[in-house]
Amino acid sequence: MEMKKVSISAKRQITIPQKFFTKLGFDTEAECIVRGNELVLRPVKTTGGGEFAEQILADLIAKGYSGEDLLDRFRLAQKQIRPAVERMLSDAEKAALSEIESASYNDVFGAEE
């Protein structure tokens, strides 16, 4: 694990060391995540949801979209994937910590017979 101590300015700003900035592929935005007692800083991925591209396109085509309208709807759907997954992960963490109610495996799939 690589580590470097950085200063925090009076305006609560930090500078990402060039080596880390380049290695991790930062651009103009970063995500800040609190994980326990740590602050995780990572680059924002602007092209999320690529793994679902085929399913998204098939669904939009089945709904009758084509041309520029298809392209616009596809872009919108891709932008919605990452926030949805992040909400699911947050809810899973809260459920694991008993902060929210959740369904059990048997509630979802039924008891084994």
C-alpha positions in Angstrom: 0.0 0.0 0.0 1.3 3.4 -0.9 0.8 6.3 1.5 1.7 10.0 1.6 0.8 12.5 4.3 -0.9 15.7 2.8 -1.7 19.0 4.4 -5.3 20.4 4.8 -5.6 24.1 4.1 -7.6 26.5 6.2 -10.4 26.1 3.6 -10.4 22.3 4.2 -8.7 21.6 0.8 -6.1 19.0 0.1 -3.9 18.4 -2.9 -3.8 14.9 -4.4 -0.2 13.9 -5.0 0.6 13.8 -8.7 1.6 10.2 -8.6 -1.7 9.1 -7.1 -3.7 11.5 -9.3 -2.2 9.9 -12.4 -2.2 6.3 -11.3 -5.8 6.3 -10.3 -7.1 8.3 -13.3 -8.5 11.4 -11.6 -9.9 14.1 -13.8 -12.0 17.1 -12.6 -14.2 15.4 -10.0 -13.7 13.0 -7.0 -16.1 11.1 -4.9 -15.7 11.4 -1.1 -17.0 8.4 0.9 -17.0 7.9 4.7 -16.2 4.3 5.4 -16.1 3.8 9.2 -13.5 6.2 10.5 -11.9 6.7 7.0 -12.5 9.1 4.2 -12.1 7.4 0.8 -11.4 9.7 -2.1 -11.7 8.2 -5.6 -12.1 9.4 -9.1 -15.6 9.7 -10.5 -16.2 7.2 -13.3 -18.2 9.0 -15.9 -18.9 5.9 -18.0 -20.8 3.7 -15.6 -23.2 1.0 -16.4 -21.3 -0.3 -19.5 -21.8 -3.8 -18.3 -25.6 -3.4 -18.7 -25.4 -1.7 -22.1 -26.8 -4.7 -24.0 -29.8 -5.1 -21.6 -30.5 -1.4 -21.6 -30.5 -1.2 -25.4 -32.7 -4.4 -25.8 -35.2 -3.0 -23.3 -35.4 0.4 -25.0 -35.7 -1.1 -28.5 -38.5 -3.4 -27.2 -40.2 -0.3 -26.0 -40.1 1.1 -29.5 -37.3 3.7 -29.2 -35.0 4.4 -32.2 -32.7 7.0 -33.6 -31.8 10.0 -31.5 -34.6 9.2 -29.0 -33.0 5.8 -28.4 -29.6 7.4 -27.9 -31.0 10.0 -25.4 -32.9 7.3 -23.4 -29.8 5.1 -23.4 -27.6 7.8 -22.0 -30.1 8.6 -19.3 -30.5 5.0 -18.3 -26.7 4.6 -18.0 -26.5 7.6 -15.7 -29.0 6.0 -13.4 -27.2 2.8 -12.8 -24.4 3.9 -10.6 -26.6 5.9 -8.2 -29.0 2.9 -8.0 -26.2 0.5 -7.2 -24.7 2.9 -4.6 -28.2 3.1 -2.9 -28.4 -0.7 -2.9 -25.0 -0.9 -1.3 -25.8 1.7 1.3 -29.1 -0.1 2.2 -27.2 -3.4 2.4 -24.7 -1.9 4.9 -27.5 -0.3 6.9 -29.4 -3.7 7.0 -26.2 -5.5 8.1 -25.8 -3.0 10.9 -29.6 -3.4 11.8 -30.1 0.3 11.1 -33.1 -0.5 8.8 -35.4 -3.4 8.5 -34.7 -5.9 5.7 -36.1 -9.1 4.3 -34.4 -12.4 5.0 -33.4 -14.9 2.4 -36.5 -17.0 3.3 -38.7 -13.9 3.0 -37.5 -13.4 -0.6 -37.1 -16.9 -1.8 -39.2 -19.0 0.6 -38.0 -21.7 3.0 -36.1 -24.6 1.6 -38.2 -27.8 1.4 
